[in-house]
Amino acid sequence: MEVPDVKAYSFSDWSALTPAKIEVPVPWSETSLCVHHAGYMGTRGGVLMVRLGDGAAARSLCVKPFDKRLVNVDHELLAADILRAAGLRVPAARLASQAEIDDELAPHLIAKFECTSGSWSMPDFLQNAGLYWSRADLRQKAGIPESLAAAQQEVFKVKRAERRAAIEAREARAEPVAVLEYVRGPTLLQSGSITALGASGFETLGRLAAFDVLLNNTDRLPVLFDTEGNLGNVILEPGSDGSVVCCAIDSCVNPLEGKALERHLANLRAAAHGPDLTAAAGAFATLCGAALLESQLDAIRRGWQRGLERICEMTRDGALQAALDANVGAAVAAGAAHGELSKARAYLLTVARAITHLLGAADGAAASTSHAGHRLF
């Protein structure tokens, strides 16, 4: 089998492009380039980076297919909605309809797909959409006989018609494919330097860490989690003044029950007012080759405290409940499993109320000590 010619792209090839609007209708017919930025799941993960148009007028966006065997798309969109409601930066996102996927999105992405350095194999999403039978050059290079390609095309047409009929009858959901805003800038892992973060950037990382504990999202900064962390899930978005904004990507709610939930709450109670940042510092040292200064660790701690306080505010004023209700209602209307989302909702409210109780008890103790001091004098 002949390996296709490959090209190398980096985020800098895309960062000069204007982010495209993701609302319907997206002009998929203007697609001029599509490449696969592989995630840790290889052909099952990552995103498709799409360029619309050419030259100075070119725009960019991302398409993220979800492997439902590995990722719960509803829980990922729920996490993004909660972070957005908290005032944290996350990419805009929406789910594509099956009609948009079949009739517009997939055909145009397939036509302009290029193999990239280090990832010449095709992402499952495009392969399942009939990439090989629609591209003669790739059929040839992959060594697929024309007779087999023709048979694959007929099988795909039948499957697509069956799926569309099931969706129209509300017996099935559309493929889990999200259209995402392209966020300019490297990830924290790609940046090669943490100097641009500044105190405010490290505080934002602390706030994200607090919300990740609420979500039980272990795949970012390891605070209260026994992981090595994944600093690739923070994009450093450049501001016009030379500063950067930390944008959270690939966040997910991972509900806990029973003993696992009890352990999670116990860890939270033990670290709420002073988290151990050894693992977080280790992640920067291992993944970025940077030893964090004490001032940077202090900024993360400040952000952590502010993140917990924001969770309390959202719990007390109903903002968390409103975000949950809006997300769950829209997801169920689109065909999501109500039971799974109800479980996630119950988990989030349990942890949020525990955090609110923890901080309320601490505030009460501080006030009691202050009043006692006044009586002494």
N, C-alpha and C positions, 0 to 999 in steps of 0.2 A: 504493500500500500504506500503510495506516495504522500509525503507530508506536505500540506499546502504551504505556499509562501506566507511568511508572517511578517508583521510590522510591529514595532514597539511604540506604545503611546504612554504618556504620563498625564497626571492631572493638569500639568501646565499647558498641554495641548487643548484643554477644554476650558481652563480658567478664564481665558480672554473672551469666551463666548457669552452672549447675553442669555441668562436663564429663560427658557420658554415658559409660557403659561401652560399649566397642566389641565385647565378646565376644558370640558367638552365644548366645541370640537377641537381636537388637536390636528393640525395639518400633517398627518402621517405621510401623505404622498410627497412631502418635501424632504423626507429623510435622505440625507446624503452620506451618512456613515453610521454604522452600528458596531460597537465592539463590546466584548464581554470582559468586565472587571471581576475576575473570579474571587469568591470569598473562600472561607475555610472549608466549605463543603464542595469545592471544585465546580463541576458542571451543574451541580444542584443548587449552588449558592451564588452570592455576588449579585451584581446588577448589570443590566445592559445599558451602556451609555450611548445616547442617541444625539446625533447632530441633525438639525433641521436647516436646510438651506446651505448656502456657501458664502465665502468671503466675509465682508464686514457685517453683513446682515444675518449671519449664521446664529442659531440659537441652540441651546442644549437642554436636555432633560434626561431622566433615567426611567427605566422600566425594570421592575423587580418582580420576577416570578417567585412564588413561594412553593417549596416542596412540602405539602401538607403532612407528609410522613414525619417531617423533622421540625417544622415551624408552624405555629398556630397564627394565621394571618390576623384573626380577630383580636387576639391578645397583643399582637404587635401594634396594630392600629389603636387599640385602647390605651396602651402605654404612651404612644405619641400624643394622643388627645389629652391625657392627664398632664404630661410635661408642658404641653402648649398652654393649658389652662393655668398652670403655675407660673407662666411667664418665661419659661426656658425655651431656647431656640431649637426647633426641630424642623425638618423639611416638610413642606406642604405635600400632601399625598391624597390619592383617591384610588378606589378600585375601578378597574376597567370592566365594562360589560362584556358578555360573551360575543355579542355582535361586533363590538369595537375590536376585540381581539382577533376574531376570525376574518372579518371583512377588511379591516384597515391596518391595525397595528402589526400583526404577525407578517402579512405578505410584504409590507414595505420594509420591515426590519430584516427579513430574510434576504430581500433583494440587495440590500446595502451592507450586509454583514461582512466583516473582515476578521480573519484570524489574527490574533495578536501574540506577541512574543510570550512564551511561557504558558500559553493556553490555546493551542491550536484546535483542540477538540471542541465540539459544539456544545453550548449549554443545552440542557435537557429540554427547556421550553421551546427553543427554535427547532431542535431535532424532532420533537413530538409534533410540532406544527407542520412538518413536512419539508424541512430544509433541503434534504438531499434530492428529493424528487423535483424540486423547483429550481435548483441551481445545477446546470449541466457541468460547470467547471468543478464544483465540489463533488459531484457524483463521480466524475472521472478520477479525481485525485484520491477519493476514498475507495476507489475500485468497486463501486456498486454497479452491477449490470443494469442496462436500460430496462430489461424485462422486469427485474425486481423493483426498480424505481416506479414503473408504471403500476405494478401491483400495489405498492405502498401508497401511491396517490389515490387509488380507488378505495383502499381500506380507510385512509384518512377522511375522504369525502363522506363515507358511510358513518364513521364515528362522529364526525362533526355534526351531521344531520341528526343523529340520535341524541347527541348531547344538547343541541339547541331545542329539540322537541321536549326533552326532559326538563330543561330550564323553563321553557314557556309553560309547562304543566306544573311548575313549582315542585317538581320531584327531585331536582338537583340544583346545585349552585354553579355559577360561572367559575371558570378556572381562577384560582387566587393569583391575580396579576395586578400589581399596583403601578400607577404612574406617579413618579416622584419628581419634585423640584430638584434641579441640579444645584448643589451648594458648592460654590467656588472655594478652592483652597485645599491643602493637603490634610490628611488625618494627623492626629497627634503623633502617631507612629511613623508617618512618612516625613514629618516636618524636619527632622534632623536637629531641631533646636527648640528649647522651651523658653527662650528669653523673651519671645514676643508675647507670651501669655500675660505677664505682669500680675500684680496682686489680684486684680479683678478676675482674670482668667482662672487663677487657682481657686478663688472663691466660688466661681461658677462650677468648677469641678467638684468642690465640696457640696454644693447644693445638689448637683446631679447624683453624687454618692448617697445623699440622704433620700432622694426620691427613688434611687435604685433599690434601697433597702425596703421602701414601701412596695415597690413593684416585685421584689425578689428577682431583680435583673442582675445576674452575676457576671455579665459579659462586658464590663467596662473597668471602672476603677475599683480594685478589691478592698473595700472597707466593709468589715464584718463578713466577708466571704472568703472561703479558703480556696482561692483560685490565684493564678498568676496575673489575671487581668487581661484586658484587651483595649489598648489605647487607640486601636484603629477605629473604635466606635465613637470617636470625638473628632469632628472636622474643625479646623481652625479657619473660620471664615474671615477674610480680610475686610477691615473697615476702611472708609475713605480717609481716616486720619492716621492710618498706619497701625492701628490697634487690631486685635483679632477678637472674634466672638466664638465661643465654644458652642458648636452645634451637635446635638446628640443624635446619633443614627442607630438603627438596629436595636432599639429598646424593646423590651417585651415583658408582659406580666406573666409570672410563673406562680400560679396559686399554690398554696400549701394548706394541708389539713392535718388534723390529729397531732401526733408526736412531732412531726416535722415543723408544724406551725408553732408548737410550744417551744421548741428549741430556738426557732427564729426570734420569737418574742423575748426569750430569755437572753439571747445575745444582744438584742436591741436594748433591753433594760440595763444590761451591764455596761454598754458602751455609749449610751445616748448622750451623756454629758462630757464625754472625753474619749473618742474613738482611738484605737490603736492604729496608727498609720504606717506601721512597719511594712505591711504587705504592699500598700500603695507606693511607698518610697521604693520598695524593691521592684515594683513594676516599671517605674521610671528608670531605675538603674539598669534593669535587664533589657527592657524593650527600647529605651531611648538613649541609654548610655549616659544618663544624667543623674547626678547626686543632688537631691533636693535640699535647698537651704532651710534653716529653721523658720525663716520668715515665710517661705513658700508653704511649709507644712502648717504654720499658723493660719495662713490665708485659707487653706483647705478646711481647717477646723472651724474658722469663722463661717465659711460657706455651709459647712455641715449643720452648724447650729441654726443658721438662717433658713436652710432647707427644712429642717424639722419644724421651725416656727411657722414656715409657710404651709406645711402640711396641716398644722393645728388651725391656722386661719381658714384654710379651705374646708376643713372638717366642720368648724364652728359656723361659718357663714353660708354653708350649703354649696359652695363652688365645686367641691369634689363630688358631691351627690349629683349636682346638675350635669357635670361632665360625664359621669357614669351613665346617668339616665339617657342623655342624648346619644352617646356612643352605642349603648346596648340596644336602644330602640331602633337606630338606623341599621345596625348590624343584623338584628333579628328580621327586620323588614327585607333585608337583602338575602335572607336565607341562612343566617348563622344559627348554630345550635343554641337554643335559649338556656339549656342546662349548663353548658360550659361557661357561658358568659355570666350566668347567675352565680356560679361558683367563684369566678374571678372577682365579681362585684362584692360578694360577701367577704372574701379574703382581704381585699383592699380596704373595705370599711373597718374590718376587725383591726388591721394593723394601724390604720390612721387613727382610730379611737384610742388604741394603746399608746401611740405617740402623744396624742393630745392629753391623755391622762398623766403620762410621765412628765411632760413639761408643766402641766397644771399643778401637779404635786410638788414639783421643784419650786415653782413660783410661790406656792403657798408656804413652803418651808422657809423660803427666803424672806417673805413678808412677815412670818411669825418671828424669825430671828431679829428682824429690824424692829418690830414692835417691842420685843423683849428688851432690846438695847435701849430704846427710849425710856422704858420703865425704869431701867437701872439708873438712868441719869435724871 
